[in-house]
Amino acid sequence: MPDESDEPADSTANRRRRGATGRRRKPRGPRRKALVVTAWAAASVVLAGGIGLGYVYFKLNGNINGVDINAALGTDRPDDVDNGSMDILVLGSDSRAGDNAKYGGADEESARSDTAMVVHVYEGHKKASVVSIPRDTLVTRPECKSESGGTDPGGPRHMFNESYSVGGPACAVKTVEKMSGIRMDHYLEVDFTGFKKLIDELGGVEITTNKAISDPDSHLDLAAGPHTLDGEQALGLVRTRHAVGDGGDLGRIQLQQAFIKALINQVKEVGVFTDPTKLYALADTATSIVTTDSDLDSVKNLAGFASSLKGIEANHMNMVTLPVIYDPNDPNRVVPLEKQNKQVWAALHADKAIPAAATKDSAGDQGEAGSVVSSK
């Protein structure tokens, strides 16, 4: 994905502490592309691996990085709604520092949220809707505390992924909450290297490509047919955009969504529970690669979170792209469709299914990129 449009746009750049009426969800407790599945995989292995003794518990507990979103945002957030549902912002970050440097770009001072998904878990926690937010979406960014310690005023027509660059996880959460009117209950993040490590620890992921995919930019060359992808190949697949769709980010999102479903199906079948060594390796990797909000930054809470999600199957996940059209003033950017966006967020706020009419005219769900990959 190292191309001109990946350069950041210019920019001016444990537990919830709430009152008695601030509690939203009863279920409590489990960073680059297709990270919803990383969250699910991390949660699943932590659920089993976290119930260890002594060293194992404290080792895994010390792995987890937490960000206190509640303290950072204070009261400038939507109200909680106690309807049994749960909303999670899942980000894939693309810092080119350290081990990520080989994936292109010389921007080692900052990271961007190239993948963003709002995961809405419905009451009963048996099904979910996932709304992918294209990184190039032009939004009105709220005022945020900047990473340098000052204040960024925000304003209209900023790329969505600038929010993370400007103010880190707290600004990303604040931007999503201002867009949606929905309070995010949790935050999960994983990066390039973490994604690769988890796929390798899982022993790869089995998929079928329905056409050949060749993209030197993402180091990917796959013939049509069945494959067991290692971490490097999986990362290449979810990063590629020149080899699928129209070469833009919208097609890549569809590919990511198809890959997520394939991987979730496989994670459900991984036989790690009879192999303590494998189980510990997975739990150690999973807890090492995620950054969470402070409500989830312990093995106990992450395991509880995992338990609340374990009933969700891939075929019970409705995955859509935020309704957008290409910006008339800049074909490399997209802008939200106001009416349709309101329909999406209103449905999730009410814990209801996203109506088909909301995405019917969206550029985000056009094309056939999502049919390139299927479960093996």
Residue pairs with C-beta under 8 A, 6 or more apart in sequence:
1 103
1 104
1 114
1 217
1 218
1 239
1 240
1 241
2 103
2 104
2 105
2 217
3 217
5 136
5 332
6 104
6 105
6 114
7 105
7 107
8 107
8 110
8 112
8 159
8 161
8 162
8 165
9 158
9 159
9 162
11 152
11 158
11 162
11 165
11 166
12 152
12 153
12 166
13 146
13 152
13 162
13 165
13 166
14 66
14 294
14 295
14 297
14 298
14 301
15 294
15 295
16 22
16 23
16 70
16 295
17 70
17 71
18 70
18 80
22 80
23 80
23 82
24 80
24 81
24 82
24 183
24 185
25 80
25 82
25 84
25 85
25 86
25 185
26 84
27 84
27 86
27 125
27 304
27 305
27 308
28 295
28 301
28 304
28 305
28 308
29 296
29 300
29 301
29 302
29 303
29 304
29 305
29 306
29 307
29 308
30 39
30 42
30 43
30 44
30 46
30 47
30 296
30 301
30 302
30 303
30 304
30 305
30 306
30 307
30 309
31 91
31 92
31 93
31 188
31 189
31 190
31 191
31 194
31 289
31 290
31 291
32 92
32 93
32 94
32 114
32 115
32 190
32 191
32 192
32 194
32 195
32 235
32 238
32 239
33 92
33 114
33 115
33 195
33 235
33 238
33 239
33 252
33 256
34 92
34 115
34 195
34 238
34 256
34 259
34 260
34 263
35 90
35 91
35 92
35 115
35 117
35 188
35 189
35 190
35 195
36 90
36 117
36 119
36 130
36 260
37 259
37 260
37 263
37 264
37 267
38 188
38 190
38 194
38 195
38 198
38 289
38 290
39 88
39 90
39 119
39 188
39 190
39 290
40 264
40 267
40 309
40 312
41 198
41 202
41 263
41 267
41 282
41 286
42 188
42 190
42 198
42 286
42 287
42 289
42 290
42 302
43 286
43 302
43 303
43 305
43 306
43 309
43 310
44 267
44 306
44 310
45 272
45 279
45 282
45 283
45 286
46 60
46 283
46 286
46 287
46 299
46 302
46 303
46 306
47 303
47 306
47 307
47 310
48 272
48 273
48 279
48 283
49 56
49 60
49 279
49 280
49 282
49 283
49 284
49 286
50 57
50 60
50 283
50 299
50 300
50 302
50 303
51 303
52 60
52 280
56 280
57 299
59 284
60 283
60 284
60 287
60 299
61 287
61 298
61 299
63 284
63 287
63 288
64 287
64 290
64 292
64 296
64 297
64 298
64 299
64 302
65 290
65 291
65 292
65 297
66 291
66 292
66 293
66 294
66 296
66 297
67 168
67 169
67 170
67 187
67 291
67 292
67 293
67 294
68 293
68 294
69 169
69 170
69 173
69 184
69 187
69 293
69 294
70 293
70 294
70 295
71 294
72 145
72 170
73 170
73 173
73 174
76 174
77 174
77 177
77 183
78 177
78 180
78 181
78 182
78 183
79 183
80 183
81 183
81 349
83 123
83 350
83 351
84 123
84 124
84 351
85 120
85 121
85 122
85 123
85 348
85 351
86 120
86 121
86 125
86 185
86 186
86 308
87 118
87 119
87 120
87 121
87 182
87 183
87 184
87 185
87 186
87 348
88 118
88 119
88 121
88 184
88 185
88 186
88 187
88 188
89 116
89 117
89 118
89 119
89 172
89 173
89 176
89 184
89 186
89 187
89 188
90 115
90 116
90 117
90 118
90 119
90 188
90 189
91 113
91 115
91 116
91 117
91 164
91 169
91 172
91 187
91 188
91 189
91 190
92 113
92 114
92 115
92 116
92 189
92 190
92 191
92 195
93 111
93 112
93 113
93 114
93 164
93 189
93 190
93 191
94 100
94 103
94 111
94 112
94 113
94 114
94 191
94 192
95 108
95 110
95 111
95 112
95 191
96 103
96 104
96 105
96 106
96 107
96 108
96 111
97 108
97 111
98 193
99 192
99 193
100 191
100 192
100 193
101 108
103 192
103 239
104 217
110 147
110 165
111 164
111 165
111 191
112 135
112 161
112 162
112 164
112 165
113 135
113 160
113 161
113 163
113 164
113 172
114 135
114 161
115 132
115 135
115 256
116 132
116 133
116 135
116 160
116 161
116 172
116 176
117 130
117 131
117 132
117 133
118 130
118 131
118 133
118 176
118 180
118 182
118 184
118 348
119 128
119 129
119 130
120 128
120 129
120 130
120 131
120 348
120 351
121 127
121 128
121 308
121 309
121 312
122 128
122 129
122 351
123 351
125 308
125 309
125 311
125 312
126 311
126 312
126 316
127 312
127 316
127 317
127 318
128 312
128 316
128 317
128 318
129 317
129 318
129 319
129 320
129 347
129 348
129 353
129 354
130 257
130 260
130 317
130 318
130 319
130 320
131 320
131 321
131 322
131 344
131 348
131 354
132 253
132 256
132 257
132 319
132 320
132 321
132 322
132 364
133 160
133 176
133 179
133 322
134 160
134 249
134 250
134 253
134 321
134 322
134 324
134 334
134 364
135 159
135 160
135 161
135 249
136 159
136 160
136 161
136 249
136 332
136 333
136 334
137 159
137 160
137 322
137 324
137 333
137 334
137 335
137 336
138 156
138 157
138 158
138 159
138 160
138 327
138 333
138 334
138 335
139 158
139 159
139 160
139 163
139 175
139 179
139 336
140 154
140 155
140 156
140 157
140 158
140 178
141 152
141 154
141 155
141 158
141 162
141 163
141 166
141 171
141 175
142 154
142 171
142 174
142 175
142 178
143 151
143 152
143 153
143 154
144 151
144 152
144 154
144 163
144 166
144 167
144 170
144 171
144 174
144 175
145 151
145 152
145 167
145 170
145 171
146 152
146 166
146 167
147 166
147 167
147 168
152 166
152 167
152 171
159 333
160 175
163 171
163 172
163 174
163 175
164 171
164 172
167 174
169 187
169 189
169 291
169 293
173 184
173 187
176 182
176 184
177 183
177 184
179 336
179 341
179 345
180 345
180 348
180 349
181 345
181 349
182 345
182 348
182 349
185 295
186 292
186 293
186 295
186 296
186 305
187 291
187 292
187 293
188 290
188 291
188 292
188 296
189 290
189 291
189 292
190 198
190 289
190 290
190 291
191 289
192 235
193 289
194 288
194 289
194 290
195 231
195 234
195 235
195 238
195 289
196 231
196 232
196 234
196 235
197 231
197 285
197 288
197 289
198 231
198 282
198 285
198 286
198 289
199 205
199 229
199 230
199 231
199 234
199 235
200 230
200 231
201 281
201 282
201 285
201 286
202 266
202 267
202 270
202 282
203 270
204 228
204 229
204 230
204 231
204 234
205 228
205 229
205 234
205 259
205 262
205 263
205 266
206 226
206 227
206 228
206 229
206 262
206 266
206 375
206 376
207 226
207 227
207 229
207 237
207 259
207 262
207 373
207 374
207 375
207 376
208 225
208 226
208 227
208 373
208 374
208 375
208 376
209 222
209 223
209 224
209 225
209 227
209 372
209 373
210 224
210 371
210 372
210 373
210 374
211 224
211 372
212 222
212 223
212 224
213 220
213 221
213 222
213 237
213 240
213 243
213 244
213 372
214 220
214 221
214 222
214 243
215 221
215 236
215 240
215 241
215 242
215 243
217 240
217 242
218 235
218 236
218 237
218 239
218 240
218 242
218 243
219 232
219 236
220 233
220 236
220 237
220 239
220 240
220 243
222 233
222 237
226 376
227 233
227 376
228 376
229 237
234 259
237 255
237 259
237 373
238 252
238 255
238 256
238 259
239 252
240 252
240 255
241 247
241 248
241 249
241 251
241 252
241 255
244 251
244 252
244 254
244 255
244 369
244 372
245 251
245 252
245 254
245 255
245 367
245 368
245 369
246 367
250 321
250 324
250 334
250 363
250 364
250 366
250 367
250 369
251 367
251 369
252 369
253 321
253 364
254 321
254 365
254 367
254 369
254 370
255 369
255 370
255 372
255 373
257 319
257 370
258 370
258 371
258 372
258 373
258 374
259 373
260 314
260 317
260 319
261 314
261 315
261 317
261 319
261 375
262 314
262 373
262 374
262 375
262 376
264 313
264 314
264 317
265 313
265 314
265 375
266 375
268 313
272 278
272 279
272 282
273 279
287 299
287 302
292 302
295 301
296 302
296 305
318 353
318 354
320 344
320 354
320 358
320 359
320 364
320 365
321 359
321 362
321 364
321 365
322 336
322 341
322 344
322 362
322 364
323 336
323 337
323 340
323 341
323 343
323 344
323 358
323 359
323 361
323 362
323 364
324 334
324 335
324 336
324 337
324 362
324 363
324 364
325 334
325 335
325 337
325 361
325 362
325 363
326 333
326 334
326 335
326 363
327 333
327 334
327 335
334 363
334 364
337 361
337 362
340 357
340 358
340 359
340 361
340 362
341 358
343 354
343 355
343 357
343 358
344 354
344 358
344 359
347 353
347 354
347 355
347 358
348 354
359 365
